Amino acid sequence: MALDRKPYRREAEDKRRQALVDATLAMVAEGGAQSATVRAIAQRAGVTAGLIRHYFQSKDQLVTAAYRHLMDRMTAESSAVLSAAPRDPLARLTAFVAASLKPPVVDPEALILWATFLQETHRDPAMKATHAQTYLGFRDMLQALIAALPGERDEVSQRRLAIACNAVIDGLWMEGCLLPEAFARGELVSIGVTSVGAILGIDLAQHLHLADPNPSEPVPDAAS
């Protein structure tokens, strides 16, 4: 019987731990890092402050777990399209870039959280390590998609191309989260796919219809 209860207990503990992470993210999004006190997080999660210490050694450890969850979630949302993407390497890269530049990845709340947590990387080594690990996780995924493309590229070139493409995606993601009204529907995706293709010397735009089953409206002419 004891063995039968272990999976249930572990599942319950995982849910409580995730509830604390979710509460931390909600508190930071609503009021910044200063509002995410142990008491406020506990109240938001509907638990006692003592229970937080059962799962996390400190508030800093909880904040680090929340940051990792945020970054891992966005990477998972970007890569989820690959399970249904065509086998063609060009279409797969296009799908990944497109998914990284539209909801749910492009989300104003995610930007608030990211910017708030980023400040902590200068103070907390664990936060800095988490930032490095999650950044490299996304970049390595991008590098693997680039490595699968037609043509000969050594590992150093693949890495540098991935860094450059990641920078384009990051920049567009930030502006899309901060000023969504500044872009026409589908414009972020169109610019991102075209720009990544230009860096790689490949026309990715022609594969966008495979990556996005719901074509975007034409981008209006800036002169009109």
N, C-alpha and C positions, 0 to 999 in steps of 0.2 A: 504493500500500500504506500509506503514511504516513497518508493520509486515512482509511483503513479502521480504523486503530488508535486514532484520536482519540476516537471515541465510547466505546470500551471503556476507554481510559485515564481519561476523565472519569468514567465510571460507577464505576470502581475507586476513584478519588480521592473521589468523593462518598460511597461506602460507608465508606471509612476515616475521613472527616471525621465522618460520622454515628456511627460506632463510638466516636469520642472523645466526642461529645456524649452518647451513651447511657451511656458509662462515667462521665462526670461526674455525670449525673443519679443513677446508681446509688450512687456514692460519697457524694454529698450526702444522699441519702435514708437511707443506712445509718448515717452518722456525722457528719452536719452539714458545714458549709462547711470546717471545719478539717481534716477527713479527706480532702478532695479536693485533695491535693497533686499536683503534676505527675507525680511518681514513681508514686503510687498510681493515678492515672488511666491512665497508660501501662501499668502492670501489668494493670489491669482490662481494658483494650482489647487487650492482647497485642501492644503495640508498644513501641518505644524512646521515651524522653523526647524525644530529638531530633526524632522524627517529629511530635510535637505542635507544635513550633516551625515545622515546615514548613507546617502548615495554619493555625496561629493565632500572631499576633505575641506574645501573652502569655497567661498563665493567665486574666487578667481577661477577655480577648476570648473565650476558650473558655467561661468561665462565663456571659458575656452570651449567647453562641450557645445554650447549654443552656437558659437562661431563656426566650429567644425560642421555642425549639422546644417547651418545655413549654406555654407560653401559646397558641401557634399550634395545637398538637395539641388542646387542650381546646376551642378555638373551632371547629376542624374537626369534632370529635366532636359538638358541639352542633348544628352546621349540617348535618351529614350527612343528618339526617332530612328536610331540605327537598327533597332530590332525589326522594323518594317520597311527600312530603306532598300532600294534595289542593290544588287551586288556590285554594280558598277562603281569603282572607287571615286569617280568624279561626282556622281550623284550622291554618294554617301557623305563626302566632304561638304557638298552644297547643303545637304539636309542638316548636317550638324551646325554649320554656320548660321543657317536660317533659323533653326530652333533656338540658338543662343541670342537671337536679336528680336524675339517677339515673346509675348506672354506665354507661359507664366514666368519665364526667366526675366524678361524685362518687366520690372515691378517696382514702383516708387518706394514701397516699404522695404524691399530688399536692399535698395541703395542706401536708405537711411541706416539700416542695420550694418551693412558693410562699412560705411564711412565711420560709424561710431566704433565698431570693433577695431577698425584699422588703427585708430588712435592708440589703442591699448597695446599694439605690437611694439611700440617704442618703450613701454614700461615693463611688459611681462614677457619673459623669454618663451614661455609656453604658447602664448598667443602668436609670437613671431614664428615659432616652429610650426604651428598649425597653419599660419598663412603660407609659409613656404611649401608645406606638404600639399595643401589643397591647390595652390597655384600650379605646382609641378604636376599634380594629378590631371588637371584640365589640359595643361600644355602638352603633357605626354600623350594624352588621348588625341589631341590635334596633330601631334608629330606622327603618330601611328597612321592617321588618315592620310597625311602627306606622303609618308613612306610608301603607301600602297598605290599612289598615283603612277601613271605611266611615266617613263623616263628614268634616267640614272641620277641619283642624288646620294651623296655619301651622308653618313650620320651627322657630321658637323653641319652640313648644309641643311639637312632636315630640321635640326635643332634650331638653327638661326631663322629659318623660314617659319617655324612654329612660333617662335618668340615674336616675330614681326606680325604674323597673322593674329596672334593672341592680343597684341597691342591694339590692333584695329578693332577687334571684337570688343575689347574692354572699353575703349573710348566711345564707341557707338552705344554700347550698353549703358554707360553712365549718362550720356546725354539723353538717350531714349527714356531712361527712368526719371531723370530730372525734369525734362521738358518734352513730354510726349506730344503736346499740342504743336510743337515746332516741326513735326514731321508728318508728311502725308501717309496715308495707310500703305503699308508695305515698303515705305521708303528706306527705313533702317535696314531691312533685309536686303533690298536691292543694292544699296550702297555697300553693305558688308560683303555680299557675295561677289560683287564686281571688284571691290578693292582687294579681297583675298585672292581672287583670280589673277589680278594684275601683279600682285607680289609673286605669285607662283608662275606667271607667264602662261596661264591657261584660262580659257573662256569657260567660267563656271555658270554664267548667267543662263546659258542654254539648257542647263540641267535643273533650273529652279522650278519648272513646272512639275518635275518628278518629286522634288523635295517638298513642295507645297501644293496639296491637292485642291486648295482654294486660292486661286490666283488673286493677287492683290490688284486693287484699282490702279490705273495708270498714274504715275507721279506727275503732277501738274508742272508745266513749264514755268521756271522761276520768273521769266520775263512777262508772263501773262497776268 
